[in-house]
Amino acid sequence: MDRMRTRDFSPIDYMGYVLTMWYNGFFNYPFVVRVSIFMILICCISMVVFTISISVNKHFEGRRNRIYNRYYKRFYDIFCEITLNKDKLTRNEIDERIGLTTRDIARRKKPKYMFALCMLLVQVKSDYYNEYNYRNVRTLCNAIAIEEFMERMLVFGSRTNRRRALQISQFMMIDLPESVLVRLLNSVNQVIRKETRMYYLWLSDYNPFRFFMESELHNYDWREWDALEIHFLMRARHIANKEMPSLPPIIAECENEKLQACLIREVGYWGTAEDVDNMKKYLAHKSQVVRQATIECIIKGHLVSAEPLLMAAYAHQNEHLRQFILRALVTFNTGRAIPFFLKAWSESKVQSTKLNIIMSLSLYGEKGMEEFERLERECTDKDDSILFKQVRVFDSYIKNLAR
C-alpha cells in the first residue's frame, strides 16, 4: 500500500488544474461568446482599478482637507489681520502674531503641510484682492518659509508639485531665483514650460517677454485663460511698482496672432499714450482677432485721435467688428460721428447692426437723441419700428437703474 501513495495535491497543482479546465472549456465556446466573456472580464478588472483609484484619491483628498481646515481655524484671522494692515510690519512683529511652534517649523519639510499653508494664503489674498498690503504679504511669506519651499518643489518636486509651485508663486508674487527657473524652460511638460515663461513676466526686470519669441510658441494655441494670466502678471508688476515693459516692439516681432492680440489689449491697460497711438496701424491687419484687439485697445486707451480711422475702417469690417467700432465712437462722444451714424443706418441691411447703430445714436448726447427721434418719426418699415421700440425699452431700463 505504501508504494501506491502519492504526494499531496498542492495549491499550485490546484490552480493549474482550474486554469487548464477553464482554458479547455473557454475555447470550446463559440467565438462570439468568448469575446463577450473577455469584454466582461476587462470591464470587471477596470471597475476594480477605478474603485481603488477613487478610494485612494478620496483618502488623500480628505487628509488634505483636514490639514487645510486645521490651519484655516488657526491662522485665517491672523493672516487677514497681517494682510490688511496698512502699516509695514517687521519680520519680528509678524513672527509674534503667527506664533509658530517647534512642531510647525519641523513640518516645513513636508509638502502636504506647506501646500495647505500656501492654499490658505491664496484664499486670504483672493478674499481681499483689492485691499491687501503687498509688502506685508511678502514678509509673511518669508516668515513661514514659503519661498524656500517653492524653490525646493521646483528643483526636487514632482511634475504636479512643480506646476502648483509655479502657479502659487505667480499669484502670491513671490520672487524666485532665475537659476531655479532656467532649468524648467526645457521641461518635457508643455504646461510647465509655458508657466515658467509666464512667471518671467513677473520676475524679470529688463526683458520679461524674452522667452515668448521662441519658435516653439509660434503654433501654441493661446486660450482665454492664458490672456487672463498675462493680464494678472502685468497688473502684479504695476502693483509692485516694477517698470512696465514696452510692448510695441514685442508685438511687431510676435508671429502668434492670438498672443499678439493679447499683448495689444494689454497696451490699452498699461501702455503710454504713444504706445496706444502706435497700435492704430493694426486696424488694417489681416487677422480679425488682431483688429478686434486693436479696437478694444483704442477704447481702453481712449485714443480720440483714432476716431477718423475707425470710421474709415467701418465699411471693411464684418458685423461683429462693426459693433466694436460703434461702441468706440459712443465712448469718445466727440459729437462728430452723427453723420457717420446716419450713413451707416441708411446703408446697413443687417437688423442686429441696425439695432446697435440706433442704440449708439440714442446714447450719443442730446444731438444724437434728436436724430434718433427724427429717424423714429420717419420710419415706415415694420421691422425697423420694432428696433426703435427695443431701444426705447432699453432707455427706460437704464433710467430706472439710475434712480
C-alpha positions as CSV (number, residue, x, y, z in Angstrom):
1,M,0.0,0.0,0.0
2,D,2.9,2.4,0.7
3,R,4.0,2.2,-2.9
4,M,0.5,3.4,-4.1
5,R,0.7,6.7,-2.1
6,T,1.4,9.9,-4.0
7,R,2.3,13.4,-2.9
8,D,-0.3,15.9,-1.6
9,F,-2.4,17.9,-4.1
10,S,-0.7,21.3,-3.6
11,P,-2.3,24.7,-4.2
12,I,-0.2,25.2,-7.3
13,D,-1.5,21.9,-8.7
14,Y,-5.0,23.0,-7.9
15,M,-4.6,26.4,-9.7
16,G,-3.0,24.7,-12.7
17,Y,-5.9,22.2,-12.8
18,V,-8.5,25.0,-12.7
19,L,-6.7,27.1,-15.3
20,T,-6.5,24.1,-17.6
21,M,-10.1,23.3,-17.2
22,W,-11.0,26.9,-17.8
23,Y,-8.8,27.1,-20.9
24,N,-10.2,23.9,-22.4
25,G,-13.8,25.0,-21.6
26,F,-13.3,28.6,-22.8
27,F,-12.1,27.6,-26.3
28,N,-14.9,25.2,-26.8
29,Y,-17.4,28.1,-26.8
30,P,-18.3,29.9,-30.0
31,F,-16.2,33.0,-30.9
32,V,-18.9,35.5,-30.0
33,V,-19.3,34.0,-26.5
34,R,-15.5,34.1,-26.0
35,V,-15.3,37.8,-27.0
36,S,-18.2,38.6,-24.7
37,I,-16.6,36.8,-21.7
38,F,-13.3,38.6,-22.4
39,M,-15.0,42.0,-22.5
40,I,-16.9,41.3,-19.2
41,L,-13.6,40.3,-17.7
42,I,-11.9,43.5,-18.9
43,C,-14.8,45.6,-17.5
44,C,-14.7,43.9,-14.1
45,I,-10.9,44.5,-13.8
46,S,-11.3,48.1,-14.9
47,M,-14.1,48.6,-12.4
48,V,-11.8,47.3,-9.6
49,V,-8.9,49.5,-10.7
50,F,-11.2,52.6,-10.9
51,T,-12.7,51.9,-7.5
52,I,-9.3,51.5,-5.8
53,S,-8.1,54.7,-7.5
54,I,-11.1,56.7,-6.4
55,S,-10.8,55.4,-2.9
56,V,-7.2,56.3,-2.7
57,N,-7.8,59.8,-4.1
58,K,-10.7,60.3,-1.7
59,H,-8.5,59.3,1.2
60,F,-5.7,61.7,0.3
61,E,-8.1,64.5,-0.5
62,G,-9.8,64.1,2.8
63,R,-6.4,64.2,4.6
64,R,-5.5,67.4,2.7
65,N,-8.9,69.0,3.6
66,R,-8.4,68.1,7.3
67,I,-5.0,69.7,7.3
68,Y,-6.3,72.8,5.5
69,N,-9.3,73.2,7.8
70,R,-7.0,72.9,10.8
71,Y,-4.7,75.7,9.5
72,Y,-7.8,77.7,8.5
73,K,-9.2,77.8,12.0
74,R,-5.8,78.6,13.5
75,F,-4.3,81.2,11.0
76,Y,-7.0,82.6,8.8
77,D,-7.9,85.6,11.1
78,I,-4.2,86.2,11.8
79,F,-3.3,86.2,8.1
80,C,-6.2,88.5,7.3
81,E,-5.1,91.0,10.0
82,I,-1.5,91.0,8.7
83,T,-2.6,91.3,5.1
84,L,-5.0,94.2,5.6
85,N,-2.7,96.1,7.9
86,K,-1.9,99.4,6.2
87,D,1.4,99.8,8.1
88,K,4.5,97.9,7.1
89,L,5.1,95.2,9.7
90,T,8.6,93.9,10.5
91,R,9.5,90.3,10.4
92,N,9.6,90.1,14.3
93,E,6.1,91.6,14.5
94,I,4.7,89.0,12.1
95,D,6.5,86.2,13.9
96,E,5.0,87.2,17.2
97,R,1.5,87.3,15.7
98,I,1.8,84.0,14.0
99,G,3.3,82.2,17.0
100,L,4.8,79.2,15.1
101,T,5.7,76.3,17.4
102,T,8.7,73.9,17.1
103,R,6.4,71.3,15.6
104,D,5.2,73.8,12.9
105,I,8.8,74.5,12.0
106,A,9.6,70.8,11.7
107,R,6.6,70.4,9.3
108,R,8.2,72.7,6.8
109,K,9.9,69.7,5.2
110,K,6.5,68.0,4.5
111,P,4.8,69.2,1.3
112,K,1.3,68.4,2.4
113,Y,1.5,70.9,5.3
114,M,3.3,73.6,3.3
115,F,0.8,73.4,0.4
116,A,-2.0,73.7,2.9
117,L,-0.4,76.9,4.2
118,C,0.1,78.1,0.6
119,M,-3.6,77.5,-0.2
120,L,-4.6,79.4,2.9
121,L,-2.5,82.4,1.8
122,V,-4.1,82.2,-1.7
123,Q,-7.6,82.1,-0.1
124,V,-6.8,85.2,2.0
125,K,-5.5,87.1,-0.9
126,S,-8.5,86.1,-3.0
127,D,-10.9,87.3,-0.3
128,Y,-9.2,90.7,-0.1
129,Y,-7.7,91.0,-3.5
130,N,-8.1,94.8,-3.8
131,E,-7.2,95.6,-0.2
132,Y,-4.1,93.7,0.7
133,N,-0.8,95.2,1.6
134,Y,1.8,93.8,-0.8
135,R,4.8,94.3,1.5
136,N,3.2,92.6,4.4
137,V,2.3,89.6,2.2
138,R,5.9,89.3,1.1
139,T,7.2,89.4,4.7
140,L,4.5,86.9,5.7
141,C,5.7,84.5,3.0
142,N,9.3,84.8,4.3
143,A,8.2,84.2,7.9
144,I,6.6,80.9,7.1
145,A,9.3,79.9,4.6
146,I,7.1,79.8,1.5
147,E,9.9,81.0,-0.8
148,E,12.3,78.2,0.3
149,F,9.5,75.7,-0.1
150,M,8.7,76.9,-3.6
151,E,12.4,76.6,-4.6
152,R,12.6,73.1,-3.2
153,M,9.5,72.0,-5.1
154,L,10.7,73.4,-8.4
155,V,14.0,71.6,-8.0
156,F,13.0,68.3,-6.4
157,G,9.2,68.2,-6.6
158,S,7.1,66.0,-8.9
159,R,5.7,67.4,-12.1
160,T,2.4,68.2,-10.4
161,N,4.1,69.9,-7.5
162,R,6.3,72.0,-9.8
163,R,3.2,73.2,-11.7
164,R,1.4,74.0,-8.4
165,A,4.5,75.8,-7.1
166,L,4.8,78.0,-10.3
167,Q,1.1,78.9,-10.1
168,I,1.2,79.7,-6.4
169,S,4.4,81.8,-6.9
170,Q,2.7,83.8,-9.6
171,F,-0.4,84.5,-7.6
172,M,1.5,85.4,-4.4
173,M,4.0,87.5,-6.4
174,I,7.0,85.6,-4.9
175,D,10.5,86.4,-6.2
176,L,12.3,83.1,-7.1
177,P,15.9,82.9,-8.3
178,E,16.3,82.7,-12.1
179,S,18.8,79.9,-11.7
180,V,16.0,77.7,-10.5
181,L,13.6,78.7,-13.3
182,V,16.0,78.4,-16.2
183,R,16.1,74.6,-16.0
184,L,12.3,74.4,-16.3
185,L,12.3,76.3,-19.6
186,N,13.3,73.0,-21.3
187,S,11.0,70.8,-19.3
188,V,9.3,67.8,-21.0
189,N,5.9,69.0,-19.9
190,Q,4.5,71.8,-22.1
191,V,2.4,73.2,-19.3
192,I,5.5,73.7,-17.0
193,R,7.4,75.3,-19.9
194,K,4.5,77.7,-20.5
195,E,4.0,78.5,-16.8
196,T,7.7,79.2,-16.5
197,R,7.6,81.7,-19.3
198,M,4.6,83.3,-17.7
199,Y,6.4,83.6,-14.4
200,Y,9.2,85.6,-16.2
201,L,6.6,88.3,-16.8
202,W,6.6,89.0,-13.1
203,L,10.2,88.2,-12.2
204,S,12.3,89.7,-15.0
205,D,13.0,93.5,-15.0
206,Y,14.9,94.1,-18.2
207,N,13.0,91.9,-20.7
208,P,10.0,90.0,-19.3
209,F,8.9,88.7,-22.7
210,R,12.3,87.4,-23.9
211,F,11.1,83.7,-23.8
212,F,7.8,84.4,-25.7
213,M,9.5,84.9,-29.0
214,E,10.8,81.4,-29.3
215,S,9.7,79.3,-32.3
216,E,8.2,76.7,-30.0
217,L,5.4,79.1,-29.1
218,H,4.5,80.2,-32.6
219,N,2.0,77.4,-33.1
220,Y,0.8,77.3,-29.5
221,D,-3.0,77.7,-29.2
222,W,-3.3,80.6,-26.7
223,R,-6.5,80.3,-24.7
224,E,-8.5,82.9,-22.8
225,W,-7.1,81.7,-19.6
226,D,-3.5,82.5,-20.8
227,A,-4.6,86.0,-21.7
228,L,-6.1,86.4,-18.2
229,E,-2.8,85.1,-16.7
230,I,-0.8,87.6,-18.7
231,H,-3.1,90.4,-17.6
232,F,-2.8,89.4,-13.9
233,L,1.0,89.3,-14.0
234,M,1.2,92.7,-15.7
235,R,-1.1,94.0,-13.0
236,A,1.2,92.4,-10.4
237,R,4.1,94.3,-11.8
238,H,2.1,97.5,-11.7
239,I,1.2,96.9,-8.0
240,A,4.8,96.2,-7.1
241,N,5.9,99.4,-8.8
242,K,8.1,97.5,-11.3
243,E,8.9,99.0,-14.6
244,M,6.3,98.1,-17.2
245,P,7.9,96.7,-20.4
246,S,7.5,98.4,-23.7
247,L,5.1,96.2,-25.7
248,P,5.0,97.7,-29.2
249,P,8.4,96.2,-30.2
250,I,7.4,92.8,-28.9
251,I,4.1,92.9,-30.7
252,A,5.9,93.8,-34.0
253,E,8.1,90.7,-33.7
254,C,5.3,88.3,-32.5
255,E,4.2,85.7,-35.0
256,N,1.4,84.1,-33.0
257,E,-1.8,86.1,-33.8
258,K,-3.6,85.2,-30.5
259,L,-0.6,86.2,-28.4
260,Q,-0.2,89.4,-30.5
261,A,-3.9,90.2,-29.9
262,C,-3.4,89.6,-26.2
263,L,-0.5,92.0,-26.0
264,I,-2.3,94.7,-27.9
265,R,-5.1,94.6,-25.3
266,E,-2.5,95.0,-22.6
267,V,-1.2,98.1,-24.3
268,G,-4.6,99.7,-23.6
269,Y,-4.2,99.0,-19.9
270,W,-0.6,99.7,-19.2
271,G,0.9,101.4,-22.3
272,T,1.7,105.1,-22.6
273,A,-0.3,107.4,-24.9
274,E,2.4,107.0,-27.5
275,D,2.2,103.2,-27.3
276,V,-1.6,103.3,-27.8
277,D,-1.1,105.6,-30.8
278,N,1.3,103.1,-32.3
279,M,-1.4,100.5,-32.3
280,K,-3.6,102.3,-34.9
281,K,-1.7,100.6,-37.7
282,Y,-3.1,97.2,-36.7
283,L,-6.6,98.3,-37.8
284,A,-5.6,97.1,-41.2
285,H,-4.2,93.8,-40.1
286,K,-5.4,90.7,-42.0
287,S,-6.5,88.9,-38.8
288,Q,-9.9,89.6,-37.4
289,V,-8.6,88.7,-33.9
290,V,-5.9,91.3,-34.1
291,R,-8.2,94.0,-35.5
292,Q,-10.7,93.4,-32.7
293,A,-7.9,93.6,-30.0
294,T,-6.8,96.9,-31.6
295,I,-10.2,98.4,-31.4
296,E,-10.5,97.3,-27.7
297,C,-7.1,98.8,-27.0
298,I,-8.2,102.1,-28.6
299,I,-11.3,102.1,-26.4
300,K,-9.4,101.4,-23.2
301,G,-6.7,103.9,-24.0
302,H,-9.4,106.5,-25.0
303,L,-7.5,107.4,-28.2
304,V,-9.8,110.0,-29.6
305,S,-7.4,110.8,-32.5
306,A,-8.2,107.3,-33.9
307,E,-11.9,108.2,-34.5
308,P,-11.5,109.1,-38.2
309,L,-9.6,105.8,-38.8
310,L,-12.4,103.8,-37.1
311,M,-15.0,105.5,-39.3
312,A,-12.9,104.8,-42.4
313,A,-12.4,101.2,-41.4
314,Y,-16.0,100.5,-40.6
315,A,-17.1,99.7,-44.2
316,H,-14.4,97.0,-44.5
317,Q,-15.2,95.1,-41.3
318,N,-17.6,92.2,-40.6
319,E,-20.8,92.8,-38.5
320,H,-19.1,91.7,-35.3
321,L,-16.2,94.2,-35.5
322,R,-18.6,97.0,-36.6
323,Q,-20.3,96.7,-33.2
324,F,-16.9,97.3,-31.5
325,I,-16.4,100.4,-33.7
326,L,-19.8,101.7,-32.8
327,R,-19.0,101.2,-29.1
328,A,-15.7,103.1,-29.5
329,L,-17.5,106.1,-31.1
330,V,-20.1,106.2,-28.3
331,T,-17.3,106.1,-25.7
332,F,-15.4,109.0,-27.4
333,N,-18.6,111.0,-27.7
334,T,-17.0,113.9,-29.6
335,G,-20.2,114.9,-31.4
336,R,-18.5,114.5,-34.8
337,A,-19.9,111.0,-35.5
338,I,-23.6,111.8,-36.1
339,P,-23.3,111.9,-39.9
340,F,-21.4,108.6,-39.7
341,F,-24.3,107.0,-37.7
342,L,-26.9,108.3,-40.2
343,K,-25.0,107.0,-43.2
344,A,-24.4,103.6,-41.5
345,W,-28.1,103.4,-40.7
346,S,-29.1,104.0,-44.3
347,E,-26.6,101.5,-45.8
348,S,-26.9,98.7,-43.3
349,K,-29.0,95.6,-44.2
350,V,-28.4,93.5,-41.0
351,Q,-31.0,94.0,-38.3
352,S,-28.6,93.4,-35.4
353,T,-26.2,96.0,-36.7
354,K,-29.1,98.5,-37.3
355,L,-30.2,98.0,-33.7
356,N,-26.7,98.8,-32.5
357,I,-26.5,101.9,-34.7
358,I,-29.7,103.5,-33.4
359,M,-28.8,102.5,-29.8
360,S,-25.4,104.2,-30.2
361,L,-27.2,107.2,-31.7
362,S,-29.5,107.4,-28.7
363,L,-26.6,107.3,-26.3
364,Y,-24.6,109.9,-28.3
365,G,-25.6,113.0,-26.3
366,E,-28.6,115.4,-26.9
367,K,-28.0,115.8,-30.6
368,G,-27.8,112.0,-31.1
369,M,-31.1,111.6,-29.3
370,E,-32.7,114.3,-31.5
371,E,-31.5,112.4,-34.7
372,F,-32.8,109.1,-33.1
373,E,-36.3,110.6,-32.6
374,R,-36.3,112.1,-36.1
375,L,-35.5,108.6,-37.6
376,E,-38.2,107.1,-35.4
377,R,-40.8,109.5,-36.7
378,E,-39.8,109.0,-40.4
379,C,-39.6,105.2,-40.1
380,T,-42.2,103.3,-42.2
381,D,-40.7,99.8,-42.1
382,K,-42.4,97.5,-39.6
383,D,-39.2,95.6,-38.8
384,D,-37.3,98.9,-38.2
385,S,-40.1,100.1,-35.9
386,I,-39.6,97.1,-33.7
387,L,-35.9,98.1,-33.4
388,F,-36.8,101.6,-32.2
389,K,-39.2,100.1,-29.6
390,Q,-36.5,97.9,-28.3
391,V,-34.2,100.9,-27.9
392,R,-36.9,102.7,-26.0
393,V,-37.3,99.8,-23.6
394,F,-33.6,99.8,-23.1
395,D,-33.5,103.5,-22.4
396,S,-36.3,103.3,-19.8
397,Y,-34.5,100.4,-18.2
398,I,-31.3,102.5,-17.9
399,K,-33.2,105.4,-16.5
400,N,-34.8,103.2,-13.8
401,L,-31.4,101.9,-12.8
402,A,-30.1,105.5,-12.5
403,R,-32.8,106.4,-10.0
